[in-house]
Amino acid sequence: MTGQQHGYYKRDAIAVLLLRAGLVWFLFLWAIHKLLATSQYQSLARNFDKVEIDATTVQLIGVAQLIVLFLALIGIFRPFTYGAMALMHAFTVSRQWERYIDPFAISERGFPINRNVSVSAAVMCAFIVLILLIHRDRYSIGAWLQQRIGNKWWL
């Protein structure tokens, strides 16, 4: 590997680390709010999904998400944890399809009401990029383990 190739390799690894950390932080806020504002998520489930969810279930979902996010942050079981993060966000994206049709909608008060949906589409793309770049993810425990015990699909 030439010096220039090594520089690209290192820069790619840093980019994936930053992407992973940023996406974990993005979902962390939603997961921790399930513990801090449980009733809000019960209301969302009732209004968006037409299901009743008790507070304990919302909190258990939040804890499960936090565990996945911690594992993703340290970069272990990457195909599972990165995929799980993408699925968490895909669930949110799938519940808002009708809002993608009119990204420039303005409320009666002049406020752009579908702007966050456009942001969530961009974030969905970032999750896909993270999965596609697992092979460039060198600053993680999974990559460290691969160097020591060999290439395992679950790392």
N, CA, C and O of each residue as an XYZ file, in Angstrom:
620
protein
N       0.850     -1.178      0.000
C       0.000      0.000      0.000
C       0.897      1.243      0.000
O       1.805      1.364      0.823
N       0.636      2.145     -0.917
C       1.434      3.365     -0.984
C       1.011      4.313      0.133
O      -0.030      4.132      0.764
N       1.831      5.314      0.358
C       1.503      6.321      1.373
C       0.200      7.026      1.074
O      -0.588      7.304      1.978
N      -0.028      7.316     -0.206
C      -1.269      7.994     -0.593
C      -2.471      7.084     -0.346
O      -3.500      7.542      0.152
N      -2.350      5.786     -0.692
C      -3.436      4.847     -0.451
C      -3.700      4.703      1.038
O      -4.854      4.626      1.462
N      -2.642      4.666      1.832
C      -2.803      4.568      3.284
C      -3.559      5.795      3.817
O      -4.403      5.669      4.704
N      -3.255      6.964      3.280
C      -3.954      8.180      3.693
C      -5.438      8.121      3.372
O      -6.266      8.529      4.186
N      -5.785      7.611      2.180
C      -7.202      7.465      1.809
C      -7.886      6.452      2.717
O      -9.015      6.656      3.164
N      -7.185      5.365      2.978
C      -7.703      4.297      3.823
C      -8.021      4.833      5.220
O      -9.091      4.573      5.770
N      -7.082      5.578      5.775
C      -7.266      6.143      7.116
C      -8.401      7.181      7.113
O      -9.226      7.213      8.026
N      -8.428      8.022      6.079
C      -9.476      9.038      5.986
C     -10.857      8.381      5.856
O     -11.817      8.839      6.475
N     -10.961      7.322      5.063
C     -12.227      6.597      4.931
C     -12.659      6.021      6.275
O     -13.834      6.091      6.634
N     -11.712      5.452      7.018
C     -12.026      4.866      8.317
C     -12.517      5.926      9.299
O     -13.444      5.685     10.072
N     -11.894      7.091      9.263
C     -12.342      8.198     10.127
C     -13.740      8.660      9.715
O     -14.580      8.949     10.567
N     -13.984      8.727      8.411
C     -15.306      9.136      7.920
C     -16.383      8.164      8.388
O     -17.463      8.590      8.797
N     -16.106      6.874      8.333
C     -17.082      5.873      8.783
C     -17.290      5.971     10.291
O     -18.417      5.843     10.771
N     -16.230      6.192     11.028
C     -16.352      6.379     12.480
C     -17.270      7.563     12.795
O     -18.159      7.459     13.639
N     -17.050      8.675     12.120
C     -17.887      9.860     12.349
C     -19.329      9.612     11.920
O     -20.261     10.034     12.604
N     -19.517      8.937     10.804
C     -20.862      8.606     10.340
C     -21.564      7.718     11.353
O     -22.722      7.955     11.698
N     -20.863      6.696     11.829
C     -21.442      5.782     12.817
C     -21.816      6.531     14.098
O     -22.919      6.360     14.616
N     -20.909      7.353     14.604
C     -21.179      8.095     15.842
C     -22.351      9.059     15.667
O     -23.201      9.176     16.550
N     -22.394      9.741     14.536
C     -23.490     10.676     14.292
C     -24.836      9.990     14.196
O     -25.828     10.495     14.722
N     -24.884      8.845     13.531
C     -26.151      8.118     13.404
C     -26.579      7.504     14.728
O     -27.770      7.453     15.036
N     -25.612      7.040     15.513
C     -25.953      6.547     16.847
C     -26.539      7.687     17.682
O     -27.548      7.506     18.365
N     -25.916      8.842     17.628
C     -26.425      9.994     18.390
C     -27.841     10.362     17.937
O     -28.704     10.649     18.766
N     -28.076     10.354     16.639
C     -29.396     10.665     16.088
C     -30.463      9.747     16.690
O     -31.505     10.220     17.145
N     -30.204      8.434     16.692
C     -31.186      7.495     17.243
C     -31.194      7.482     18.767
O     -32.222      7.197     19.381
N     -30.053      7.787     19.378
C     -29.979      7.830     20.841
C     -31.005      8.812     21.406
O     -31.662      8.529     22.407
N     -31.132      9.958     20.758
C     -32.095     10.956     21.243
C     -33.508     10.396     21.265
O     -34.260     10.628     22.212
N     -33.870      9.654     20.214
C     -35.213      9.070     20.156
C     -35.362      7.955     21.190
O     -36.407      7.839     21.829
N     -34.331      7.142     21.356
C     -34.405      6.029     22.303
C     -34.490      6.533     23.744
O     -35.299      6.033     24.526
N     -33.678      7.502     24.094
C     -33.674      8.001     25.471
C     -34.980      8.730     25.793
O     -35.439      8.720     26.935
N     -35.568      9.359     24.783
C     -36.855     10.026     25.015
C     -37.970      9.024     25.289
O     -38.977      9.377     25.902
N     -37.809      7.794     24.849
C     -38.800      6.763     25.192
C     -38.803      6.510     26.699
O     -39.813      6.093     27.265
N     -37.679      6.764     27.333
C     -37.607      6.612     28.785
C     -38.009      7.896     29.511
O     -38.575      7.850     30.603
N     -37.713      9.037     28.894
C     -37.983     10.327     29.543
C     -39.378     10.862     29.263
O     -39.943     11.571     30.096
N     -39.937     10.539     28.119
C     -41.260     11.051     27.720
C     -42.102      9.898     27.179
O     -42.567      9.935     26.040
N     -42.288      8.887     28.001
C     -42.973      7.660     27.604
C     -44.366      7.932     27.057
O     -44.770      7.326     26.065
N     -45.094      8.825     27.686
C     -46.477      9.086     27.257
C     -46.540      9.654     25.837
O     -47.506      9.409     25.115
N     -45.526     10.403     25.438
C     -45.495     10.934     24.070
C     -45.454      9.788     23.063
O     -46.132      9.849     22.037
N     -44.676      8.751     23.337
C     -44.570      7.620     22.423
C     -45.821      6.753     22.462
O     -46.183      6.145     21.455
N     -46.475      6.692     23.598
C     -47.765      6.007     23.658
C     -48.769      6.737     22.756
O     -49.542      6.105     22.036
N     -48.746      8.046     22.804
C     -49.635      8.858     21.973
C     -49.317      8.683     20.486
O     -50.230      8.579     19.667
N     -48.037      8.650     20.135
C     -47.649      8.428     18.738
C     -48.143      7.077     18.237
O     -48.660      6.976     17.125
N     -47.985      6.040     19.052
C     -48.447      4.704     18.659
C     -49.956      4.701     18.475
O     -50.467      4.089     17.537
N     -50.669      5.377     19.359
C     -52.120      5.452     19.267
C     -52.554      6.211     18.019
O     -53.453      5.762     17.308
N     -51.931      7.353     17.744
C     -52.374      8.210     16.642
C     -51.852      7.772     15.274
O     -52.578      7.857     14.282
N     -50.609      7.309     15.209
C     -50.028      6.920     13.911
C     -50.304      5.462     13.570
O     -50.665      5.137     12.439
N     -50.132      4.586     14.557
C     -50.217      3.148     14.294
C     -51.548      2.537     14.705
O     -51.830      1.378     14.398
N     -52.364      3.324     15.402
C     -53.688      2.863     15.851
C     -53.590      1.668     16.789
O     -54.423      0.763     16.744
N     -52.557      1.670     17.645
C     -52.389      0.624     18.649
C     -52.152      1.259     20.010
O     -51.604      2.355     20.121
N     -52.574      0.549     21.029
C     -52.319      0.986     22.400
C     -51.094      0.242     22.924
O     -51.033     -0.985     22.850
N     -50.128      0.975     23.448
C     -48.924      0.383     24.016
C     -48.778      0.910     25.437
O     -48.849      2.116     25.674
N     -48.574     -0.008     26.377
C     -48.419      0.433     27.762
C     -47.031      1.044     27.966
O     -46.116      0.833     27.169
N     -46.902      1.789     29.031
C     -45.664      2.526     29.317
C     -44.466      1.596     29.456
O     -43.369      1.922     29.002
N     -44.667      0.457     30.071
C     -43.559     -0.490     30.254
C     -43.022     -0.974     28.912
O     -41.810     -1.095     28.735
N     -43.915     -1.248     27.972
C     -43.489     -1.705     26.650
C     -42.679     -0.630     25.939
O     -41.653     -0.928     25.327
N     -43.129      0.615     26.014
C     -42.381      1.717     25.403
C     -40.992      1.802     26.014
O     -40.005      1.968     25.298
N     -40.911      1.688     27.328
C     -39.621      1.770     27.997
C     -38.718      0.590     27.647
O     -37.509      0.766     27.491
N     -39.284     -0.609     27.523
C     -38.497     -1.776     27.127
C     -37.960     -1.620     25.704
O     -36.826     -2.005     25.420
N     -38.768     -1.062     24.821
C     -38.305     -0.782     23.458
C     -37.145      0.209     23.510
O     -36.142      0.034     22.818
N     -37.281      1.243     24.327
C     -36.209      2.226     24.480
C     -34.924      1.602     24.996
O     -33.842      1.913     24.497
N     -35.027      0.724     25.990
C     -33.841      0.059     26.542
C     -33.208     -0.850     25.489
O     -31.985     -0.869     25.344
N     -34.025     -1.603     24.754
C     -33.495     -2.474     23.696
C     -32.769     -1.637     22.642
O     -31.700     -2.019     22.166
N     -33.350     -0.510     22.288
C     -32.699      0.368     21.318
C     -31.376      0.892     21.864
O     -30.391      0.961     21.128
N     -31.338      1.257     23.122
C     -30.098      1.756     23.718
C     -28.998      0.694     23.718
O     -27.826      1.011     23.515
N     -29.373     -0.552     23.942
C     -28.381     -1.638     23.900
C     -27.819     -1.775     22.490
O     -26.605     -1.866     22.307
N     -28.707     -1.789     21.490
C     -28.261     -1.878     20.087
C     -27.358     -0.694     19.754
O     -26.323     -0.861     19.109
N     -27.747      0.489     20.190
C     -26.970      1.687     19.889
C     -25.592      1.658     20.540
O     -24.615      2.103     19.938
N     -25.507      1.141     21.759
C     -24.201      1.023     22.408
C     -23.305      0.066     21.624
O     -22.134      0.359     21.386
N     -23.862     -1.078     21.226
C     -23.080     -2.047     20.451
C     -22.653     -1.455     19.112
O     -21.538     -1.701     18.652
N     -23.531     -0.678     18.486
C     -23.174     -0.024     17.222
C     -22.102      1.031     17.444
O     -21.187      1.165     16.632
N     -22.204      1.768     18.518
C     -21.222      2.813     18.794
C     -19.819      2.238     18.917
O     -18.863      2.807     18.390
N     -19.695      1.125     19.602
C     -18.379      0.519     19.741
C     -18.031     -0.339     18.524
O     -16.890     -0.777     18.375
N     -19.012     -0.575     17.660
C     -18.748     -1.269     16.405
C     -18.582     -2.759     16.535
O     -17.650     -3.336     15.974
N     -19.481     -3.393     17.274
C     -19.423     -4.851     17.393
C     -20.711     -5.438     16.817
O     -21.773     -4.818     16.881
N     -20.600     -6.633     16.258
C     -21.719     -7.275     15.558
C     -22.300     -6.318     14.522
O     -23.515     -6.161     14.408
N     -21.420     -5.696     13.785
C     -21.777     -4.596     12.883
C     -22.886     -4.905     11.894
O     -23.773     -4.068     11.730
N     -22.896     -6.058     11.219
C     -24.020     -6.285     10.291
C     -25.373     -6.243     10.998
O     -26.358     -5.757     10.443
N     -25.411     -6.757     12.232
C     -26.666     -6.763     12.980
C     -27.012     -5.385     13.538
O     -28.132     -4.903     13.372
N     -26.042     -4.758     14.198
C     -26.356     -3.492     14.861
C     -26.579     -2.361     13.856
O     -27.474     -1.537     14.045
N     -25.776     -2.314     12.791
C     -25.983     -1.274     11.782
C     -27.301     -1.521     11.053
O     -28.044     -0.585     10.758
N     -27.578     -2.780     10.768
C     -28.851     -3.125     10.136
C     -30.033     -2.803     11.032
O     -31.058     -2.311     10.560
N     -29.896     -3.080     12.326
C     -30.977     -2.778     13.275
C     -31.233     -1.271     13.348
O     -32.381     -0.830     13.414
N     -30.165     -0.498     13.335
C     -30.345      0.961     13.344
C     -31.094      1.402     12.085
O     -32.004      2.228     12.157
N     -30.710      0.854     10.943
C     -31.390      1.215      9.687
C     -32.861      0.822      9.750
O     -33.720      1.577      9.295
N     -33.164     -0.346     10.306
C     -34.558     -0.774     10.425
C     -35.349      0.105     11.388
O     -36.518      0.400     11.139
N     -34.720      0.524     12.486
C     -35.398      1.437     13.419
C     -35.832      2.699     12.683
O     -36.967      3.159     12.807
N     -34.899      3.240     11.920
C     -35.214      4.479     11.213
C     -36.167      4.223     10.045
O     -37.025      5.057      9.754
N     -36.025      3.084      9.377
C     -36.924      2.754      8.264
C     -38.369      2.662      8.749
O     -39.294      3.016      8.019
N     -38.564      2.189      9.975
C     -39.915      2.134     10.545
C     -40.514      3.542     10.611
O     -41.670      3.753     10.247
N     -39.722      4.484     11.075
C     -40.196      5.872     11.146
C     -40.472      6.423      9.756
O     -41.500      7.060      9.527
N     -39.563      6.179      8.840
C     -39.720      6.680      7.467
C     -40.972      6.090      6.825
O     -41.710      6.799      6.141
N     -41.214      4.809      7.040
C     -42.352      4.138      6.395
C     -43.692      4.677      6.886
O     -44.699      4.546      6.190
N     -43.719      5.263      8.043
C     -44.968      5.786      8.602
C     -45.312      7.173      8.065
O     -46.352      7.726      8.425
N     -44.473      7.739      7.223
C     -44.673      9.115      6.778
C     -44.723      9.251      5.262
O     -44.501     10.348      4.749
N     -45.006      8.184      4.529
C     -44.917      8.226      3.065
C     -45.689      9.376      2.444
O     -45.192     10.032      1.529
N     -46.881      9.627      2.923
C     -47.706     10.676      2.297
C     -47.073     12.063      2.420
O     -47.348     12.943      1.604
N     -46.249     12.258      3.408
C     -45.603     13.567      3.587
C     -44.452     13.788      2.609
O     -44.047     14.929      2.385
N     -43.919     12.712      2.023
C     -42.849     12.849      1.034
C     -43.367     13.419     -0.284
O     -42.610     13.993     -1.066
N     -44.645     13.253     -0.513
C     -45.245     13.711     -1.765
C     -45.200     15.230     -1.878
O     -45.061     15.771     -2.975
N     -45.316     15.915     -0.749
C     -45.328     17.376     -0.765
C     -44.294     17.926      0.230
O     -44.668     18.407      1.300
N     -43.008     17.860     -0.109
C     -41.979     18.314      0.834
C     -41.981     19.826      1.064
O     -41.351     20.306      2.007
N     -42.683     20.584      0.210
C     -42.676     22.040      0.330
C     -43.961     22.582      0.942
O     -44.229     23.780      0.855
N     -44.759     21.714      1.558
C     -46.028     22.146      2.157
C     -45.776     23.184      3.256
O     -44.844     23.069      4.052
N     -46.638     24.193      3.265
C     -46.568     25.275      4.254
C     -47.891     25.303      5.019
O     -48.962     25.214      4.419
N     -47.814     25.427      6.334
C     -49.030     25.505      7.149
C     -49.699     26.867      6.980
O     -49.165     27.767      6.332
N     -50.872     26.991      7.574
C     -51.604     28.269      7.525
C     -50.789     29.399      8.154
O     -50.962     30.563      7.793
N     -49.921     29.068      9.072
C     -49.085     30.066      9.751
C     -47.789     30.361      8.995
O     -46.982     31.175      9.443
N     -47.586     29.703      7.850
C     -46.392     29.938      7.061
C     -45.190     29.097      7.457
O     -44.060     29.415      7.087
N     -45.428     28.015      8.216
C     -44.338     27.156      8.675
C     -44.220     25.944      7.763
O     -45.233     25.318      7.451
N     -42.995     25.588      7.320
C     -42.830     24.385      6.497
C     -43.094     23.127      7.338
O     -42.354     22.843      8.280
N     -44.131     22.388      7.000
C     -44.569     21.281      7.861
C     -43.959     19.928      7.509
O     -44.037     19.000      8.315
N     -43.362     19.790      6.344
C     -42.794     18.504      5.949
C     -41.268     18.536      5.832
O     -40.672     17.627      5.253
N     -40.655     19.542      6.359
C     -39.202     19.675      6.278
C     -38.478     18.521      6.983
O     -37.500     17.991      6.455
N     -38.948     18.134      8.159
C     -38.292     17.061      8.902
C     -38.350     15.725      8.170
O     -37.476     14.875      8.336
N     -39.386     15.553      7.363
C     -39.493     14.326      6.587
C     -38.356     14.254      5.574
O     -37.783     13.188      5.350
N     -38.034     15.385      4.967
C     -36.910     15.406      4.028
C     -35.603     15.085      4.741
O     -34.745     14.395      4.189
N     -35.452     15.571      5.939
C     -34.264     15.266      6.738
C     -34.218     13.762      7.029
O     -33.155     13.146      6.947
N     -35.359     13.180      7.365
C     -35.363     11.749      7.690
C     -35.031     10.898      6.467
O     -34.455      9.821      6.615
N     -35.377     11.350      5.274
C     -34.996     10.626      4.056
C     -33.476     10.666      3.868
O     -32.867      9.661      3.504
N     -32.876     11.814      4.113
C     -31.420     11.931      4.004
C     -30.729     11.048      5.039
O     -29.711     10.423      4.742
N     -31.270     10.994      6.237
C     -30.693     10.154      7.285
C     -30.825      8.676      6.913
O     -29.928      7.883      7.201
N     -31.936      8.301      6.275
C     -32.098      6.918      5.828
C     -30.989      6.561      4.840
O     -30.431      5.465      4.891
N     -30.679      7.482      3.954
C     -29.574      7.268      3.011
C     -28.251      7.093      3.756
O     -27.426      6.267      3.366
N     -28.047      7.855      4.816
C     -26.811      7.741      5.604
C     -26.706      6.364      6.263
O     -25.612      5.806      6.349
N     -27.828      5.811      6.729
C     -27.795      4.464      7.303
C     -27.396      3.436      6.247
O     -26.630      2.515      6.532
N     -27.911      3.590      5.043
C     -27.556      2.675      3.958
C     -26.066      2.792      3.645
O     -25.391      1.783      3.438
N     -25.555      4.018      3.610
C     -24.126      4.234      3.362
C     -23.286      3.564      4.445
O     -22.273      2.937      4.134
N     -23.684      3.681      5.700
C     -22.946      3.048      6.794
C     -22.844      1.539      6.572
O     -21.775      0.952      6.744
N     -23.947      0.921      6.194
C     -23.937     -0.523      5.945
C     -23.028     -0.851      4.769
O     -22.266     -1.816      4.826
N     -23.101     -0.067      3.714
C     -22.268     -0.324      2.531
C     -20.776     -0.137      2.810
O     -19.937     -0.707      2.113
N     -20.450      0.653      3.818
C     -19.039      0.935      4.123
C     -18.497      0.157      5.318
O     -17.461      0.525      5.872
N     -19.177     -0.903      5.721
C     -18.670     -1.706      6.842
C     -17.228     -2.135      6.585
O     -16.422     -2.167      7.514
N     -16.897     -2.459      5.358
C     -15.529     -2.904      5.036
C     -14.496     -1.797      5.227
O     -13.300     -2.085      5.284
N     -14.925     -0.540      5.327
C     -14.011      0.586      5.577
C     -13.994      0.992      7.050
O     -13.280      1.915      7.442
N     -14.783      0.294      7.853
C     -14.926      0.608      9.275
C     -13.770     -0.030     10.038
O     -13.858     -1.192     10.435
N     -12.699      0.709     10.244
C     -11.495      0.193     10.883
C     -11.366      0.620     12.339
O     -10.614      0.001     13.092
N     -12.073      1.651     12.750
C     -11.973      2.135     14.127
C     -13.174      1.656     14.927
O     -14.015      2.446     15.356
N     -13.235      0.345     15.118
C     -14.324     -0.273     15.866
C     -13.796     -1.544     16.520
O     -12.759     -2.073     16.121
N     -14.500     -2.016     17.501
C     -14.096     -3.260     18.159
C     -14.227     -4.423     17.184
O     -13.402     -5.336     17.197
N     -15.250     -4.401     16.342
C     -15.403     -5.455     15.347
C     -14.197     -5.554     14.427
O     -13.724     -6.654     14.143
N     -13.696     -4.423     13.959
C     -12.508     -4.425     13.097
C     -11.286     -4.896     13.875
O     -10.467     -5.649     13.347
N     -11.159     -4.463     15.115
C     -10.043     -4.887     15.950
C     -10.066     -6.404     16.140
O      -9.029     -7.060     16.041
N     -11.252     -6.960     16.413
C     -11.381     -8.408     16.573
C     -11.071     -9.142     15.270
O     -10.461    -10.211     15.287
N     -11.488     -8.572     14.145
C     -11.184     -9.197     12.857
C      -9.684     -9.315     12.646
O      -9.203    -10.319     12.122
N      -8.959     -8.311     13.045
C      -7.499     -8.350     12.901
C      -6.876     -9.435     13.776
O      -5.834     -9.988     13.422
N      -7.488     -9.741     14.894
C      -6.924    -10.701     15.829
C      -7.401    -12.132     15.605
O      -6.615    -13.071     15.733
N      -8.694    -12.311     15.269
C      -9.216    -13.683     15.155
C      -9.598    -14.056     13.726
O     -10.017    -15.185     13.471
N      -9.458    -13.130     12.809
C      -9.776    -13.429     11.415
C     -11.105    -12.840     10.984
O     -11.867    -12.297     11.784
N     -11.348    -12.965      9.712
C     -12.535    -12.373      9.113
C     -13.768    -13.221      9.425
O     -13.929    -14.307      8.868
N     -14.610    -12.748     10.282
C     -15.861    -13.417     10.655
C     -17.017    -12.562     10.177
O     -16.993    -11.345     10.356
N     -18.026    -13.164      9.576
C     -19.134    -12.396      8.994
C     -19.921    -11.613     10.047
O     -20.531    -10.594      9.724
N     -19.916    -12.060     11.263
C     -20.726    -11.426     12.303
C     -20.018    -10.272     12.996
O     -20.607     -9.625     13.862
N     -18.772     -9.999     12.636
C     -18.043     -8.890     13.255
C     -18.302     -7.635     12.467
O     -17.785     -6.572     12.811
